[in-house]
């Protein structure tokens, strides 16, 4: 049954929305990790924690607005899954198929001695791929290999907070009809929750400050994760430290006891899965992966948003 399942979905990307990421068929260990996690999960615990947190928020809402709060919460829970369904059934499937087609073109180019390895074709533009298949000599194998190395270096360094000057605040929603204004305000709130982080690194030589992502305190060993393949090195009880987390991380989160990220805010992937699993998380530290080394002993306090290097 597992083999049939992997055969049917092997072309989907493990995570993200770019042809540079591997497909499930290229990383079947991720599927095994997800199945292993599913066998151990308490399916009722995340909903119980969610209901308790919703009740805590509801208690702070004035009585005359609690019915409205209930309606909005029900609406949010109903439509939230649509985002993931769109990603699974359109984006990661279509881009995964495109990746496999490009890799096949790269394999043929490698057989002709045109590339050092098939994956290098992923660094070419569409026009360059077509011209290469038609026999063009440019870009050269060395040029494409260098592009890949440059892209990896920039990925590890992370993107700047802003491209150009900071954007102005969004226009007021007051000019919109009330229902549409509410939707647009909610979208803006969620975008900030996903992409927000501290404006600059904070803390000192022994403390990394971030945004509280999920409550709780845990002490353990740091495991620095910079790529999907690093996930295989995770050991039970470790603290996952990464620039950010994504869907692929779900396959190994049953081993993790706390999460620290450079990017993200209260609604990012790391914060959401940590709250669902009941483990502490500190997100949006900006440079946590540069200040925390593999194997270092940490205390993660997700309630106040600090990571102490012990």
N, C-alpha and C positions, 0 to 999 in steps of 0.2 A: 504493500500500500504506500509506503514511503517512497519507493522507487517510482511508482506511477505518479505520485504527487510531484516529485522533483522533475520528472520528465515533462509534465504538463506546464510547469511554471518556470522552467530553467532559464527562459529568455528574459525574465524580469530582472531589473537592476536590484542589487542587494540594498542599496540606499541611494538617495540623491537623485538628481535629474540631469546627469551629464554622461556622455559616452565614455569618459575616462574612468568611470566606476565599474567594477566587475558585476557580472550577472550571477544569479543564484547557481547556475550550472557550473560556473567557475569557482564558486566558494560554497560547496554543499555543506561544509562544516557549520555554516551559519544556520542552516535548516535544522541540523541535528541539535544545535544549541537551543533553538526555539522550541523544538519538541521536548527536549529535556526540561526546559523551564516550565512548559505547559503541564507536564506531568506533576509538578510539585506545587503549582499555584493554588492558592485559596481563592476561588473565583468570587466569593462573597465579600472578602475583606476589603478590596479597593472600593466597592460601592458603599460599604459601611463607613469607611473613612470619608468618602465624598459626601455622604448624607450628613455625617456629623459636622463636617466643615461648613456645609450649606446651612445647617441649622444654626451654627455659631454666627454666621453672617446675617441670617434672617433675624436673629434676636436683636441685632443692632438697627434693623429697619423699623421706622415708625409703623405703628399698627395699621394706619390707614393705607399704607403702601405694601403691606405684606402679601396681599393677594396678587398685586402686580408683580412683585418679586417672584412668587411661585410660578406665574405664567411665563416670565422671562427665563427662569431656570429650566422649565420644561421645554421651552422652545430651543434654548441653547443645547440641551442634551439631545434633542431630536435631530437637529440639523448638523451637529458637529461632525458626525461620522461621514457626511457627504464629502468633506475634504479628503479624507483618507481613501474613500472609494474612488474618487476621481484620480487620485495619484496612482493607485494600484492598477486600475483597469484601463487607464489611458497612458499617463505619462511614463511610468517606469516600464510598462510593457513595450510601448512604441520605441522608446529610446534604447531599451535593451536589444530589441530586434535590429535597430540601426547599428548599435555597437557590434553585434555579431556579424552583420554584413560587412562592416568596415574591417573587422579582424580577418574575415575570409579574404577580402581584397589584399590586406596586408600580408597574409600568409602566401598568397600567390606572388606578390612582389618580393617577398623574402626568398622564395624559391628561385627567383630569377637573379638573386644577388642585388636587388634594388634597395632593400632595407636591411638594417642590422637585425631587427626583430619585428614580428608582425604588429605589435602594439604601437610601434612608432608611427604608423599611418594615422593614428588618432590625433596626431599633432598637425596634420595637414588640413587645409580648407577643402571644401567640397570641390571647388574648381581644380585644386591641385591633385586631389584623389583621381578625378576623371582624367586629367592630363597624364598622370603617372600610369594609369591603366592603359592609356593609348600610346605609351612609350616615351613620354617626356623624361628628360634627365634631371629636371629640377622640380621641386627642391631635392637636394641630395640627401642621402642617408645620414650623413653627418649633421646636416642642418636640422633634420627632423629629430634626431637624437638630442641635439642641443636644446631644441625647443622644449622637449619633454623634461630635461633637467632643469631648465629655467622655470617651467611651470611648477614643478615640484618644490623648488626653492621658495617661490612666491607663495605657494599654498601653505607651506610650513611657517612662513613668516607671518601670514595672515594679512587680510585686506585692511587698508586704512579705514578709520571710522567714517571719514567723509572723502568723497572725490570732489575736490574744489571746496569752496566755502560751505559752511553748514547751510542746509536748506531752511527757508523761512517756515514758520509754523503753518499748518494747514489752514485753509479758509474756514470761517465760522460755518457751522451747520444751521444757524438760525434762519438762513434764507430758504432752507429746504422744507418740504412738508414734514410734519412731526414724525411720521413713521419712517420716512427715508432718512431724516436727520438722525434718528435713533440708530438706524442701521449703520450709517456712515461713522457716527461717533464710536460705535462698538468696534467697527473695523479698525479705526485708528488706535483705539485702546489695545486691541489684540496685536496689531503690528508692533506697537511699543513693547508689549509683553513678550513678543517673540524675539525682537532684534535689539532691544535696549541693553545697555551695559553701562558700567561706570564711565564717566567722561575721561578719566585718567586712572592709572594704577594707584592703589591706596594701601597703606599699611607700613610695616617696617621690616627689618631684617628677619624677624621671626613670625610675622603675621601677614597674611594675604587677606585683604578685605574684598568682599564681593556683595552680591545681592542675595538675600535669603530666598532659596528656591523651594526647600522642603524642611520642615521642622525636625529637630533631633540633634544628638551629638554622638559622634563615633570616633574612636581612635584606631588607627591601623596603618598599613603600609601603602604607599602610593604606587600606582601603576600608570605610567605615562603612555597614552594611546594617541598616536598621530596618524594611523591609517587603519583600515579594516583588518588587515592582516595582523596588526598588533593585538587585536582582541583575543587571538588564540592563546596568547601568553598569560591572560588573566588567571589568577588563582583565587580560590574561595576566600572571602573575607577581605579582599583588597579594596582600596579606594581608587576609583577610576578618575584620572586627571586627563582632560582632553581639551582641545580648542573649542569643540562643540560635540554634541552627540546627535545621532540620527537613527533611522529605522534599524540599521545593521546592528547597532549596539544592543537592541532588544534580545538578540540571540544569546548574549552572555551576561545579562544583568542579574540573573539568578545567583551569580557569584559575587556581585558587588554589594558593599555595605554602605557606601557613600559616594557622591559624585561632586567633582569640582570642574568648572569650565571657564574658559576665557570669555566666551560670548554668550549672549542670551539674557533674558530677564524672567519674570515670574510665569510667563506662559510658554517658555521654550521647551523643547523636547526633554531636556535633562530635568527640568523642574517638574514637569507633568508626570513623567514615569517615576521619579523619586517619590512624589506624593502618593502615587498609586501603589507603590511597593512599600511605603512606610520607612524609607531611608532618608537621611539628611542630604541636602544638596546646597552648595554655594555656587552661584552662577555669575557670569558677567564680570569676572575679576580682571579682565583685559590681558594680563600677562602671567596668569597663574602657571601656565606650562613652562614659562621661562624661569620662574622662581622656585618651582618644585622639581626635585630630581627623582628619578626612578628609585624606588626602594626606601625613600625617606619616610620617617614616622610622622604622621599628621594627626591633629585633632580637628575634625570638621564640625562646626557648629552651624547647622542650617537654620537655626532659630534667629540668630543675630547676624549671620552672613560673614563669618570669619573662618579662616583656616590657619591653625597654629602649627608651625614647624617645630616639633618636639626634639 
